[in-house]
Amino acid sequence: MSQVFMNLLVNAAHAIEDRGIITVRSWEEDGNVCVSVADTGQGIPEANLSRIFEPFFTTKEAGKGTGLGLSITYDIVKKHNGEITVRSEPGKGSEVIVRIPVVVEV
């Protein structure tokens, strides 16, 4: 899970061009641990939202990114039986929410 949050924090930082805010929140909801990473960056155009978890999809210039960070993040979250959702508004920022089921060991 550390890879998940590192990828989300790096992406949030890259989305901010000059100065901005990254907010990390956590809570429990309906048997899930939830973590939100939100930024006040440039946001994601609606046309790209459906593709951000695709392997090798990137909007960065050549040599600046592989397009694997969010794909790897998605796979890790799914392997933990979780889900990941994204809300974004161009010019205002994005929020990524990771939900992982709480596992109680007996």
Chimera marker file (.cmm) of the C-alpha trace (Angstrom):
<marker_set name="trace">
<marker id="1" x="0.000" y="0.000" z="0.000" r="1" g="1" b="0" radius="0.5"/>
<marker id="2" x="2.947" y="2.328" z="0.461" r="1" g="1" b="0" radius="0.5"/>
<marker id="3" x="3.442" y="2.248" z="-3.326" r="1" g="1" b="0" radius="0.5"/>
<marker id="4" x="-0.215" y="3.270" z="-3.787" r="1" g="1" b="0" radius="0.5"/>
<marker id="5" x="0.079" y="6.344" z="-1.614" r="1" g="1" b="0" radius="0.5"/>
<marker id="6" x="3.494" y="7.312" z="-2.934" r="1" g="1" b="0" radius="0.5"/>
<marker id="7" x="2.132" y="7.229" z="-6.510" r="1" g="1" b="0" radius="0.5"/>
<marker id="8" x="-0.914" y="9.285" z="-5.534" r="1" g="1" b="0" radius="0.5"/>
<marker id="9" x="1.179" y="11.890" z="-3.716" r="1" g="1" b="0" radius="0.5"/>
<marker id="10" x="3.684" y="12.184" z="-6.575" r="1" g="1" b="0" radius="0.5"/>
<marker id="11" x="0.856" y="12.607" z="-9.102" r="1" g="1" b="0" radius="0.5"/>
<marker id="12" x="-0.799" y="15.236" z="-6.910" r="1" g="1" b="0" radius="0.5"/>
<marker id="13" x="2.487" y="17.136" z="-6.649" r="1" g="1" b="0" radius="0.5"/>
<marker id="14" x="3.023" y="16.965" z="-10.413" r="1" g="1" b="0" radius="0.5"/>
<marker id="15" x="-0.499" y="18.315" z="-11.013" r="1" g="1" b="0" radius="0.5"/>
<marker id="16" x="0.371" y="21.526" z="-9.168" r="1" g="1" b="0" radius="0.5"/>
<marker id="17" x="2.229" y="23.868" z="-11.492" r="1" g="1" b="0" radius="0.5"/>
<marker id="18" x="3.462" y="26.528" z="-9.080" r="1" g="1" b="0" radius="0.5"/>
<marker id="19" x="1.965" y="26.517" z="-5.600" r="1" g="1" b="0" radius="0.5"/>
<marker id="20" x="-0.928" y="24.536" z="-4.229" r="1" g="1" b="0" radius="0.5"/>
<marker id="21" x="-2.236" y="22.288" z="-1.521" r="1" g="1" b="0" radius="0.5"/>
<marker id="22" x="-2.255" y="18.507" z="-1.173" r="1" g="1" b="0" radius="0.5"/>
<marker id="23" x="-4.687" y="17.189" z="1.428" r="1" g="1" b="0" radius="0.5"/>
<marker id="24" x="-4.617" y="13.633" z="2.782" r="1" g="1" b="0" radius="0.5"/>
<marker id="25" x="-7.593" y="12.386" z="4.815" r="1" g="1" b="0" radius="0.5"/>
<marker id="26" x="-8.497" y="8.972" z="6.222" r="1" g="1" b="0" radius="0.5"/>
<marker id="27" x="-11.666" y="7.547" z="7.734" r="1" g="1" b="0" radius="0.5"/>
<marker id="28" x="-13.634" y="4.338" z="8.248" r="1" g="1" b="0" radius="0.5"/>
<marker id="29" x="-16.869" y="3.880" z="6.341" r="1" g="1" b="0" radius="0.5"/>
<marker id="30" x="-19.088" y="0.827" z="5.850" r="1" g="1" b="0" radius="0.5"/>
<marker id="31" x="-16.361" y="-1.651" z="6.805" r="1" g="1" b="0" radius="0.5"/>
<marker id="32" x="-13.714" y="0.043" z="4.659" r="1" g="1" b="0" radius="0.5"/>
<marker id="33" x="-10.630" y="2.060" z="5.428" r="1" g="1" b="0" radius="0.5"/>
<marker id="34" x="-10.806" y="5.107" z="3.158" r="1" g="1" b="0" radius="0.5"/>
<marker id="35" x="-7.953" y="7.411" z="2.222" r="1" g="1" b="0" radius="0.5"/>
<marker id="36" x="-8.322" y="10.514" z="0.084" r="1" g="1" b="0" radius="0.5"/>
<marker id="37" x="-5.502" y="12.367" z="-1.653" r="1" g="1" b="0" radius="0.5"/>
<marker id="38" x="-6.714" y="15.700" z="-3.033" r="1" g="1" b="0" radius="0.5"/>
<marker id="39" x="-4.814" y="18.487" z="-4.764" r="1" g="1" b="0" radius="0.5"/>
<marker id="40" x="-5.461" y="22.005" z="-5.997" r="1" g="1" b="0" radius="0.5"/>
<marker id="41" x="-3.653" y="21.301" z="-9.252" r="1" g="1" b="0" radius="0.5"/>
<marker id="42" x="-4.686" y="21.590" z="-12.854" r="1" g="1" b="0" radius="0.5"/>
<marker id="43" x="-7.316" y="18.839" z="-12.733" r="1" g="1" b="0" radius="0.5"/>
<marker id="44" x="-7.946" y="16.101" z="-15.262" r="1" g="1" b="0" radius="0.5"/>
<marker id="45" x="-9.897" y="16.802" z="-18.448" r="1" g="1" b="0" radius="0.5"/>
<marker id="46" x="-13.084" y="14.733" z="-18.609" r="1" g="1" b="0" radius="0.5"/>
<marker id="47" x="-11.893" y="13.063" z="-21.820" r="1" g="1" b="0" radius="0.5"/>
<marker id="48" x="-8.901" y="11.599" z="-19.919" r="1" g="1" b="0" radius="0.5"/>
<marker id="49" x="-10.714" y="10.447" z="-16.748" r="1" g="1" b="0" radius="0.5"/>
<marker id="50" x="-11.759" y="7.118" z="-18.256" r="1" g="1" b="0" radius="0.5"/>
<marker id="51" x="-8.155" y="6.346" z="-19.299" r="1" g="1" b="0" radius="0.5"/>
<marker id="52" x="-6.034" y="7.313" z="-16.291" r="1" g="1" b="0" radius="0.5"/>
<marker id="53" x="-5.697" y="3.736" z="-15.006" r="1" g="1" b="0" radius="0.5"/>
<marker id="54" x="-4.680" y="2.328" z="-18.409" r="1" g="1" b="0" radius="0.5"/>
<marker id="55" x="-1.084" y="1.079" z="-18.569" r="1" g="1" b="0" radius="0.5"/>
<marker id="56" x="1.206" y="3.547" z="-20.390" r="1" g="1" b="0" radius="0.5"/>
<marker id="57" x="-1.411" y="6.319" z="-20.561" r="1" g="1" b="0" radius="0.5"/>
<marker id="58" x="0.248" y="9.630" z="-19.782" r="1" g="1" b="0" radius="0.5"/>
<marker id="59" x="-0.251" y="13.275" z="-20.617" r="1" g="1" b="0" radius="0.5"/>
<marker id="60" x="3.361" y="14.104" z="-19.785" r="1" g="1" b="0" radius="0.5"/>
<marker id="61" x="5.865" y="14.884" z="-22.496" r="1" g="1" b="0" radius="0.5"/>
<marker id="62" x="8.150" y="12.129" z="-23.757" r="1" g="1" b="0" radius="0.5"/>
<marker id="63" x="10.762" y="11.109" z="-21.202" r="1" g="1" b="0" radius="0.5"/>
<marker id="64" x="8.862" y="12.657" z="-18.256" r="1" g="1" b="0" radius="0.5"/>
<marker id="65" x="6.635" y="9.734" z="-17.285" r="1" g="1" b="0" radius="0.5"/>
<marker id="66" x="5.910" y="6.124" z="-18.134" r="1" g="1" b="0" radius="0.5"/>
<marker id="67" x="2.160" y="6.123" z="-17.580" r="1" g="1" b="0" radius="0.5"/>
<marker id="68" x="2.455" y="3.200" z="-15.167" r="1" g="1" b="0" radius="0.5"/>
<marker id="69" x="1.965" y="4.855" z="-11.756" r="1" g="1" b="0" radius="0.5"/>
<marker id="70" x="-1.831" y="4.875" z="-11.687" r="1" g="1" b="0" radius="0.5"/>
<marker id="71" x="-2.051" y="1.522" z="-13.474" r="1" g="1" b="0" radius="0.5"/>
<marker id="72" x="0.126" y="-0.080" z="-10.781" r="1" g="1" b="0" radius="0.5"/>
<marker id="73" x="-1.854" y="1.753" z="-8.094" r="1" g="1" b="0" radius="0.5"/>
<marker id="74" x="-5.130" y="0.407" z="-9.500" r="1" g="1" b="0" radius="0.5"/>
<marker id="75" x="-3.790" y="-3.170" z="-9.597" r="1" g="1" b="0" radius="0.5"/>
<marker id="76" x="-2.538" y="-3.023" z="-5.999" r="1" g="1" b="0" radius="0.5"/>
<marker id="77" x="-5.861" y="-1.662" z="-4.724" r="1" g="1" b="0" radius="0.5"/>
<marker id="78" x="-7.785" y="-4.380" z="-6.604" r="1" g="1" b="0" radius="0.5"/>
<marker id="79" x="-5.500" y="-7.089" z="-5.149" r="1" g="1" b="0" radius="0.5"/>
<marker id="80" x="-6.582" y="-5.868" z="-1.712" r="1" g="1" b="0" radius="0.5"/>
<marker id="81" x="-10.257" y="-6.217" z="-2.776" r="1" g="1" b="0" radius="0.5"/>
<marker id="82" x="-10.558" y="-2.452" z="-2.759" r="1" g="1" b="0" radius="0.5"/>
<marker id="83" x="-11.707" y="0.234" z="-5.104" r="1" g="1" b="0" radius="0.5"/>
<marker id="84" x="-10.312" y="3.519" z="-6.289" r="1" g="1" b="0" radius="0.5"/>
<marker id="85" x="-12.342" y="6.471" z="-7.531" r="1" g="1" b="0" radius="0.5"/>
<marker id="86" x="-11.381" y="9.848" z="-8.940" r="1" g="1" b="0" radius="0.5"/>
<marker id="87" x="-13.166" y="13.188" z="-8.985" r="1" g="1" b="0" radius="0.5"/>
<marker id="88" x="-11.643" y="16.054" z="-10.884" r="1" g="1" b="0" radius="0.5"/>
<marker id="89" x="-12.463" y="19.505" z="-12.127" r="1" g="1" b="0" radius="0.5"/>
<marker id="90" x="-10.140" y="21.103" z="-14.668" r="1" g="1" b="0" radius="0.5"/>
<marker id="91" x="-8.500" y="24.199" z="-13.224" r="1" g="1" b="0" radius="0.5"/>
<marker id="92" x="-9.500" y="23.320" z="-9.655" r="1" g="1" b="0" radius="0.5"/>
<marker id="93" x="-7.854" y="19.985" z="-8.836" r="1" g="1" b="0" radius="0.5"/>
<marker id="94" x="-8.523" y="16.324" z="-8.266" r="1" g="1" b="0" radius="0.5"/>
<marker id="95" x="-9.349" y="13.895" z="-5.479" r="1" g="1" b="0" radius="0.5"/>
<marker id="96" x="-8.503" y="10.197" z="-5.502" r="1" g="1" b="0" radius="0.5"/>
<marker id="97" x="-10.235" y="7.999" z="-2.925" r="1" g="1" b="0" radius="0.5"/>
<marker id="98" x="-8.958" y="4.529" z="-2.066" r="1" g="1" b="0" radius="0.5"/>
<marker id="99" x="-11.307" y="2.162" z="-0.194" r="1" g="1" b="0" radius="0.5"/>
<marker id="100" x="-9.916" y="-1.065" z="1.266" r="1" g="1" b="0" radius="0.5"/>
<marker id="101" x="-12.060" y="-3.536" z="3.241" r="1" g="1" b="0" radius="0.5"/>
<marker id="102" x="-11.177" y="-3.857" z="6.894" r="1" g="1" b="0" radius="0.5"/>
<marker id="103" x="-9.958" y="-7.396" z="7.617" r="1" g="1" b="0" radius="0.5"/>
<marker id="104" x="-10.551" y="-8.647" z="11.132" r="1" g="1" b="0" radius="0.5"/>
<marker id="105" x="-8.318" y="-11.531" z="12.121" r="1" g="1" b="0" radius="0.5"/>
<marker id="106" x="-9.734" y="-13.899" z="14.738" r="1" g="1" b="0" radius="0.5"/>
<link id1="1" id2="2" r="1" g="1" b="0" radius="0.2"/>
<link id1="2" id2="3" r="1" g="1" b="0" radius="0.2"/>
<link id1="3" id2="4" r="1" g="1" b="0" radius="0.2"/>
<link id1="4" id2="5" r="1" g="1" b="0" radius="0.2"/>
<link id1="5" id2="6" r="1" g="1" b="0" radius="0.2"/>
<link id1="6" id2="7" r="1" g="1" b="0" radius="0.2"/>
<link id1="7" id2="8" r="1" g="1" b="0" radius="0.2"/>
<link id1="8" id2="9" r="1" g="1" b="0" radius="0.2"/>
<link id1="9" id2="10" r="1" g="1" b="0" radius="0.2"/>
<link id1="10" id2="11" r="1" g="1" b="0" radius="0.2"/>
<link id1="11" id2="12" r="1" g="1" b="0" radius="0.2"/>
<link id1="12" id2="13" r="1" g="1" b="0" radius="0.2"/>
<link id1="13" id2="14" r="1" g="1" b="0" radius="0.2"/>
<link id1="14" id2="15" r="1" g="1" b="0" radius="0.2"/>
<link id1="15" id2="16" r="1" g="1" b="0" radius="0.2"/>
<link id1="16" id2="17" r="1" g="1" b="0" radius="0.2"/>
<link id1="17" id2="18" r="1" g="1" b="0" radius="0.2"/>
<link id1="18" id2="19" r="1" g="1" b="0" radius="0.2"/>
<link id1="19" id2="20" r="1" g="1" b="0" radius="0.2"/>
<link id1="20" id2="21" r="1" g="1" b="0" radius="0.2"/>
<link id1="21" id2="22" r="1" g="1" b="0" radius="0.2"/>
<link id1="22" id2="23" r="1" g="1" b="0" radius="0.2"/>
<link id1="23" id2="24" r="1" g="1" b="0" radius="0.2"/>
<link id1="24" id2="25" r="1" g="1" b="0" radius="0.2"/>
<link id1="25" id2="26" r="1" g="1" b="0" radius="0.2"/>
<link id1="26" id2="27" r="1" g="1" b="0" radius="0.2"/>
<link id1="27" id2="28" r="1" g="1" b="0" radius="0.2"/>
<link id1="28" id2="29" r="1" g="1" b="0" radius="0.2"/>
<link id1="29" id2="30" r="1" g="1" b="0" radius="0.2"/>
<link id1="30" id2="31" r="1" g="1" b="0" radius="0.2"/>
<link id1="31" id2="32" r="1" g="1" b="0" radius="0.2"/>
<link id1="32" id2="33" r="1" g="1" b="0" radius="0.2"/>
<link id1="33" id2="34" r="1" g="1" b="0" radius="0.2"/>
<link id1="34" id2="35" r="1" g="1" b="0" radius="0.2"/>
<link id1="35" id2="36" r="1" g="1" b="0" radius="0.2"/>
<link id1="36" id2="37" r="1" g="1" b="0" radius="0.2"/>
<link id1="37" id2="38" r="1" g="1" b="0" radius="0.2"/>
<link id1="38" id2="39" r="1" g="1" b="0" radius="0.2"/>
<link id1="39" id2="40" r="1" g="1" b="0" radius="0.2"/>
<link id1="40" id2="41" r="1" g="1" b="0" radius="0.2"/>
<link id1="41" id2="42" r="1" g="1" b="0" radius="0.2"/>
<link id1="42" id2="43" r="1" g="1" b="0" radius="0.2"/>
<link id1="43" id2="44" r="1" g="1" b="0" radius="0.2"/>
<link id1="44" id2="45" r="1" g="1" b="0" radius="0.2"/>
<link id1="45" id2="46" r="1" g="1" b="0" radius="0.2"/>
<link id1="46" id2="47" r="1" g="1" b="0" radius="0.2"/>
<link id1="47" id2="48" r="1" g="1" b="0" radius="0.2"/>
<link id1="48" id2="49" r="1" g="1" b="0" radius="0.2"/>
<link id1="49" id2="50" r="1" g="1" b="0" radius="0.2"/>
<link id1="50" id2="51" r="1" g="1" b="0" radius="0.2"/>
<link id1="51" id2="52" r="1" g="1" b="0" radius="0.2"/>
<link id1="52" id2="53" r="1" g="1" b="0" radius="0.2"/>
<link id1="53" id2="54" r="1" g="1" b="0" radius="0.2"/>
<link id1="54" id2="55" r="1" g="1" b="0" radius="0.2"/>
<link id1="55" id2="56" r="1" g="1" b="0" radius="0.2"/>
<link id1="56" id2="57" r="1" g="1" b="0" radius="0.2"/>
<link id1="57" id2="58" r="1" g="1" b="0" radius="0.2"/>
<link id1="58" id2="59" r="1" g="1" b="0" radius="0.2"/>
<link id1="59" id2="60" r="1" g="1" b="0" radius="0.2"/>
<link id1="60" id2="61" r="1" g="1" b="0" radius="0.2"/>
<link id1="61" id2="62" r="1" g="1" b="0" radius="0.2"/>
<link id1="62" id2="63" r="1" g="1" b="0" radius="0.2"/>
<link id1="63" id2="64" r="1" g="1" b="0" radius="0.2"/>
<link id1="64" id2="65" r="1" g="1" b="0" radius="0.2"/>
<link id1="65" id2="66" r="1" g="1" b="0" radius="0.2"/>
<link id1="66" id2="67" r="1" g="1" b="0" radius="0.2"/>
<link id1="67" id2="68" r="1" g="1" b="0" radius="0.2"/>
<link id1="68" id2="69" r="1" g="1" b="0" radius="0.2"/>
<link id1="69" id2="70" r="1" g="1" b="0" radius="0.2"/>
<link id1="70" id2="71" r="1" g="1" b="0" radius="0.2"/>
<link id1="71" id2="72" r="1" g="1" b="0" radius="0.2"/>
<link id1="72" id2="73" r="1" g="1" b="0" radius="0.2"/>
<link id1="73" id2="74" r="1" g="1" b="0" radius="0.2"/>
<link id1="74" id2="75" r="1" g="1" b="0" radius="0.2"/>
<link id1="75" id2="76" r="1" g="1" b="0" radius="0.2"/>
<link id1="76" id2="77" r="1" g="1" b="0" radius="0.2"/>
<link id1="77" id2="78" r="1" g="1" b="0" radius="0.2"/>
<link id1="78" id2="79" r="1" g="1" b="0" radius="0.2"/>
<link id1="79" id2="80" r="1" g="1" b="0" radius="0.2"/>
<link id1="80" id2="81" r="1" g="1" b="0" radius="0.2"/>
<link id1="81" id2="82" r="1" g="1" b="0" radius="0.2"/>
<link id1="82" id2="83" r="1" g="1" b="0" radius="0.2"/>
<link id1="83" id2="84" r="1" g="1" b="0" radius="0.2"/>
<link id1="84" id2="85" r="1" g="1" b="0" radius="0.2"/>
<link id1="85" id2="86" r="1" g="1" b="0" radius="0.2"/>
<link id1="86" id2="87" r="1" g="1" b="0" radius="0.2"/>
<link id1="87" id2="88" r="1" g="1" b="0" radius="0.2"/>
<link id1="88" id2="89" r="1" g="1" b="0" radius="0.2"/>
<link id1="89" id2="90" r="1" g="1" b="0" radius="0.2"/>
<link id1="90" id2="91" r="1" g="1" b="0" radius="0.2"/>
<link id1="91" id2="92" r="1" g="1" b="0" radius="0.2"/>
<link id1="92" id2="93" r="1" g="1" b="0" radius="0.2"/>
<link id1="93" id2="94" r="1" g="1" b="0" radius="0.2"/>
<link id1="94" id2="95" r="1" g="1" b="0" radius="0.2"/>
<link id1="95" id2="96" r="1" g="1" b="0" radius="0.2"/>
<link id1="96" id2="97" r="1" g="1" b="0" radius="0.2"/>
<link id1="97" id2="98" r="1" g="1" b="0" radius="0.2"/>
<link id1="98" id2="99" r="1" g="1" b="0" radius="0.2"/>
<link id1="99" id2="100" r="1" g="1" b="0" radius="0.2"/>
<link id1="100" id2="101" r="1" g="1" b="0" radius="0.2"/>
<link id1="101" id2="102" r="1" g="1" b="0" radius="0.2"/>
<link id1="102" id2="103" r="1" g="1" b="0" radius="0.2"/>
<link id1="103" id2="104" r="1" g="1" b="0" radius="0.2"/>
<link id1="104" id2="105" r="1" g="1" b="0" radius="0.2"/>
<link id1="105" id2="106" r="1" g="1" b="0" radius="0.2"/>
</marker_set>
